[in-house]
Amino acid sequence: MMKQLLVVLLFSAVVFAEFSRKYRGDNVDVTAKVKIEFVTSQCFQSGTDGDITPHLGFINEKNILLWDMPVKGIYGWDGSNFENSETTVAKDTVSGDIIALIERACYKYANESMDLYEKCFTPNIINIEKYGWHQISSAWKPLQINAEVEYVMGKEDLAVKKTTFGPFADCDSNWVDTYHKESYIRSDAKDSIKREYFPSEYFKPTREEADDMEVALWVTVTISMFSFFITLISATLRPSDRYAPVTPPFILPPWLAGRNGYVIEARDVGPRFNRAAALDIGLRLRELGDEFERYMNDAIQEEQERIHNNSFWSSMMHLFV
């Protein structure tokens, strides 16, 4: 009995010793170099001038999306992008913050299984976010999509994960719809093969993420309306064209014009946030709103003082004329 117990303990020790969180990057961030090849079909009018932003992801056996990897978008009108029979390539580098979130999700999913841990880092779903520029014929027909993710820690190459979506040779099915902003394609072709259009909206936000996006939208609208009313008030306060005050500059949405050199990229407000990213953007927008309010209060005060001073000196000039 004692011998059997020792064998079990030794076996368990060996099993646990084999598991390694090699993508965690304790001292050096793990980043990812992403390359996606979009092969457009030869079917009639299969190309598009619409812009496409891809998101790679991984879904488990229960069809739950565990992680989302945003990739830089591609302009459809640029050169031969997404034209019939052409191969369009998207390249991007994914930051260590996003890889850290992916690693934690995969560690939880693997439950000490090295095979599942490695499997989790291979994308098995791609979300296509397409902006068609209001074109009637902006639907796009992919023949095949090849995704390659190279995980790097410092100067060390950890692994290269490759996934192929397709091929989809049938011209009568599996199009990226004109009217749906988002479509998804699974590597196992489940729910997509032989459909007229690929399914839509797989990368839906959670309730918490939706709340953060609502806060971000609220802050953006508030800032825009505040800027409009300040400009209107400033125009009504000016005493004459000669002493017309300088109106505040046009305020861009916060994801186009950040502060201190930081720009929140458009893809950061894409179809699906991870919770950390959504919370971070919500906090940044709140800070931006507070800073803008302080700036506008100072601008109003300075403008009122300048108007008062101009009026005073104008009155003094009349006394001596």
C-alpha positions in Angstrom: 0.0 0.0 0.0 2.8 2.4 0.9 4.6 1.6 -2.4 1.4 2.4 -4.4 1.0 5.7 -2.5 4.6 6.6 -3.3 4.1 5.8 -7.0 1.0 8.0 -7.1 2.8 10.9 -5.4 5.8 10.6 -7.7 3.6 10.5 -10.7 1.6 13.6 -9.5 4.9 15.4 -8.9 6.1 14.6 -12.4 2.8 15.8 -14.0 2.7 19.1 -12.1 6.4 19.6 -12.8 5.8 19.4 -16.5 3.3 22.2 -16.5 4.9 25.6 -17.3 3.3 29.0 -17.8 5.8 29.8 -20.5 3.7 32.6 -22.0 3.5 34.5 -18.7 6.7 36.5 -19.0 7.5 37.3 -15.3 10.4 39.6 -16.0 10.0 40.4 -19.7 6.7 41.1 -21.5 5.5 38.5 -24.0 4.3 40.2 -27.2 2.9 38.7 -30.4 3.7 39.4 -34.0 0.5 38.8 -36.0 0.2 38.2 -39.8 -3.1 37.5 -41.5 -3.5 36.8 -45.2 -6.9 37.5 -46.7 -7.3 35.6 -50.0 -10.2 37.0 -51.9 -12.3 34.7 -54.0 -12.4 34.6 -57.8 -16.2 34.7 -57.7 -18.0 37.6 -59.6 -17.9 40.8 -57.6 -16.2 39.1 -54.6 -14.0 42.1 -53.9 -14.8 45.1 -51.8 -13.6 48.7 -51.1 -14.8 48.4 -47.5 -12.4 48.6 -44.6 -11.9 45.5 -42.6 -10.7 45.2 -39.0 -10.0 41.6 -37.8 -10.1 40.3 -34.3 -8.6 36.9 -33.6 -10.0 34.8 -30.7 -10.3 31.4 -29.1 -13.5 29.6 -28.1 -13.6 26.6 -25.9 -15.7 23.4 -26.2 -18.7 25.2 -24.8 -18.5 27.9 -27.5 -17.4 30.6 -25.0 -15.0 33.2 -26.2 -12.0 33.1 -23.9 -9.9 35.9 -25.4 -9.9 38.6 -28.0 -6.8 39.8 -29.9 -7.5 43.0 -31.9 -5.4 43.5 -35.1 -4.8 46.7 -37.0 -7.4 47.3 -39.7 -6.9 47.5 -43.5 -8.3 50.1 -45.9 -10.2 48.5 -48.7 -9.7 51.4 -51.1 -5.9 51.3 -50.8 -4.3 49.7 -53.9 -5.6 46.2 -54.7 -6.7 45.4 -51.2 -9.6 42.8 -51.1 -9.9 42.8 -54.9 -10.8 39.6 -56.8 -8.2 36.9 -56.6 -5.8 39.2 -54.6 -4.1 38.4 -51.3 -4.2 41.2 -48.8 -1.9 41.0 -45.8 -2.4 42.5 -42.3 0.5 42.8 -39.9 0.5 44.0 -36.3 2.3 43.7 -33.0 0.1 42.9 -30.0 1.2 44.5 -26.7 2.3 42.6 -23.6 -0.8 43.9 -21.7 -3.2 42.0 -24.1 -1.0 38.9 -24.1 -1.0 38.9 -20.3 -4.8 38.9 -20.3 -4.8 36.0 -22.8 -2.3 34.1 -20.7 -4.4 34.3 -17.6 -7.5 33.1 -19.5 -5.6 30.2 -21.0 -4.1 29.2 -17.6 -7.5 29.1 -16.1 -8.9 27.2 -19.0 -6.0 24.6 -19.1 -6.4 23.6 -15.4 -2.8 22.4 -15.2 -3.0 20.6 -18.6 0.0 21.6 -20.8 -1.8 20.4 -24.0 -4.8 22.6 -23.3 -2.6 25.5 -22.3 -0.7 25.3 -25.7 -4.0 24.8 -27.6 -5.5 27.9 -26.1 -2.9 30.2 -27.7 -3.9 29.0 -31.2 -6.7 31.2 -32.5 -9.7 29.2 -33.8 -12.1 32.1 -34.6 -11.8 35.4 -36.5 -14.2 38.3 -36.2 -14.5 40.5 -39.3 -15.5 44.1 -38.5 -16.3 45.7 -41.9 -17.2 49.3 -42.7 -18.7 49.4 -46.2 -18.8 53.2 -46.7 -22.5 52.9 -47.6 -21.8 51.0 -50.8 -24.6 48.8 -52.1 -22.2 46.2 -53.4 -19.6 46.1 -50.5 -20.1 42.5 -49.6 -16.9 40.5 -49.6 -16.2 36.9 -50.5 -13.1 35.4 -48.9 -11.6 32.2 -50.4 -9.3 31.5 -47.4 -7.8 33.3 -44.4 -4.4 32.3 -43.0 -3.6 33.6 -39.6 -0.1 33.3 -38.0 0.7 34.5 -34.4 4.3 34.5 -33.3 4.7 34.8 -29.5 8.0 36.5 -28.5 9.5 37.1 -25.1 12.3 39.6 -25.4 14.6 38.1 -28.1 13.3 34.6 -27.6 10.8 33.1 -29.9 8.4 31.1 -27.8 6.1 29.6 -30.4 4.3 30.2 -33.8 0.6 29.3 -34.0 -1.0 29.0 -37.4 -4.7 28.7 -38.3 -6.5 28.4 -41.6 -10.0 29.5 -42.1 -11.6 27.9 -45.2 -11.3 27.4 -48.0 -14.7 28.6 -49.1 -14.9 27.9 -52.8 -18.7 28.0 -53.3 -19.7 31.3 -54.8 -23.2 31.1 -53.5 -22.4 31.0 -49.8 -20.1 32.3 -47.1 -19.9 36.0 -47.9 -19.2 38.8 -45.5 -22.5 40.6 -45.6 -22.9 44.2 -46.9 -25.3 45.3 -44.1 -23.9 43.4 -41.1 -21.0 45.3 -39.5 -19.5 42.2 -38.0 -19.2 38.5 -39.2 -17.2 35.7 -37.6 -15.5 32.6 -39.1 -14.6 29.5 -37.1 -11.7 27.3 -38.0 -14.0 24.3 -37.7 -16.4 26.0 -40.1 -19.2 25.4 -37.6 -22.3 27.6 -38.1 -20.8 29.1 -41.3 -20.1 26.5 -44.0 -22.7 26.6 -46.8 -24.5 29.6 -45.4 -25.3 32.6 -47.6 -23.5 34.9 -45.2 -21.2 34.3 -42.3 -22.9 34.6 -38.9 -22.7 38.0 -37.1 -21.8 39.5 -33.8 -20.0 36.7 -32.1 -17.8 39.0 -30.1 -20.5 40.6 -28.0 -19.4 42.6 -24.9 -20.3 41.5 -21.4 -22.6 43.5 -19.2 -19.7 45.2 -17.4 -18.0 46.0 -20.7 -21.3 47.4 -22.1 -21.6 49.6 -19.0 -18.0 51.0 -19.5 -18.8 51.6 -23.2 -21.9 53.5 -22.2 -19.8 55.6 -19.8 -17.3 56.3 -22.6 -20.1 57.4 -24.9 -21.8 59.6 -22.3 -18.5 61.4 -21.5 -17.8 61.9 -25.2 -21.3 63.4 -25.9 -21.0 65.5 -22.7 -17.7 67.0 -23.8 -19.0 67.7 -27.3 -22.1 69.4 -26.0 -20.1 71.4 -23.4 -17.7 72.6 -26.2 -20.7 73.7 -28.3 -22.4 75.7 -25.5 -19.1 77.4 -24.5 -18.5 78.4 -28.0 -22.0 79.8 -28.3 -21.7 81.7 -24.9 -18.4 83.1 -25.9 -19.9 84.4 -29.2 -22.7 86.1 -27.3 -20.4 87.7 -24.7 -18.1 89.5 -27.1 -18.7 93.3 -27.1 -17.7 94.0 -30.7 -15.9 92.5 -33.6 -12.9 94.6 -32.7 -12.5 92.8 -29.4 -13.8 89.4 -30.5 -12.6 86.7 -28.2 -10.8 83.7 -29.4 -13.2 80.8 -29.4 -12.1 77.5 -27.9 -10.6 75.0 -30.4 -12.8 72.3 -31.9 -12.8 69.4 -29.6 -12.1 66.0 -31.3 -13.5 62.8 -29.9 -11.1 61.5 -27.2 -10.2 58.4 -29.3 -8.9 60.7 -32.0 -7.1 63.3 -29.9 -5.6 62.2 -26.6 -3.5 64.2 -24.2 0.2 64.1 -23.3 0.9 62.5 -26.6 -1.3 59.5 -25.9 -3.8 58.6 -28.5 -6.6 56.1 -27.8 -6.7 54.1 -31.1 -9.9 53.5 -32.9 -9.5 49.7 -32.5 -9.6 50.2 -28.7 -13.3 50.9 -29.0 -13.9 47.9 -31.3 -16.7 45.3 -31.2 -15.5 43.6 -28.0 -13.5 44.9 -25.0 -11.7 42.8 -22.5 -12.7 44.1 -19.1 -9.4 45.6 -18.2 -9.1 47.6 -21.5 -12.7 48.8 -21.3 -12.2 50.0 -17.7 -9.0 51.7 -18.6 -10.6 53.6 -21.4 -13.5 54.6 -19.2 -11.2 55.9 -16.6 -9.1 57.8 -19.2 -12.2 59.4 -20.6 -13.3 60.5 -17.2 -9.9 62.0 -16.5 -10.1 63.7 -19.9 -13.5 65.1 -19.2 -12.4 66.5 -15.8 -9.3 68.1 -17.4 -11.4 69.6 -20.2 -13.8 71.1 -17.7 -11.0 72.7 -15.8 -9.5 74.0 -19.0 -12.9 75.5 -20.1 -13.5 77.2 -16.7 -10.0 78.8 -16.9 -10.7 79.9 -20.5 -14.0 81.5 -19.5 -12.5 83.3 -16.6 -9.6 84.6 -18.7 -12.1 85.7 -21.5 -14.3 87.5 -19.1 -11.3 89.4 -17.6 -10.1 90.3 -21.1 -13.5 91.6 -22.1 -13.7 93.6 -18.9 -10.2 95.1 -19.4 -11.0 95.9 -23.0 -14.3 97.6 -22.0 -12.4 99.6 -19.3 -9.7 100.9 -21.6 -12.4 101.8 -24.3 -14.2 103.9 -21.7 -11.0 105.6 -20.7 -10.2 106.4 -24.3 -13.6 108.1 -24.7 -12.9 110.4 -21.8 -9.8 111.8 -23.5 -11.3 112.1 -27.0 
